[in-house]
Amino acid sequence: MDVIPFQNTLPYERQYEDIYISTCPFCDSEQVLTNMKARDYKQAKDGVKTHLIMPCCHSKITILEADEDYFWADEKLRK
């Protein structure tokens, strides 16, 4: 797999089974509680392509992989 640029990352926080995005990269909403299921999170951590629909604006992020701090996506998410 090619190296994913840091511009394609989205920081997240996990509290128990909930995944929070501090700021939506599309509509700039803050402290967004995602509807990501535990199985989807596990797949992303395993490097399986996973889709995340942002509940604030219904924009779609394709997550290529995840680590403990960031989702790594196939598009630029940082300005």
C-alpha positions, 0 to 999 in steps of 0.5 A: 500500500502506498503511504497515505499523506497526513492531510488525509487523516482525521483525529478521533477520540474513543470513549467506551464504544463511542467514537467522537470527531472533534471537528467535522472536516466538511461542515465544521460541526464540533464534538460529533458523535459518530454512529460507527459500530464496534465491528466497523471500528475493528475492521478499520483497525485491521486495515479493511476499507470502511465507510463513515457517514458523518451524522451532522452533514451526511458526508461520507469518509472512506477510511483506509485504516485506523490507528489509536489516534487517527483515521486514515482516509482516501481524500484530503480531510485537513485544510 
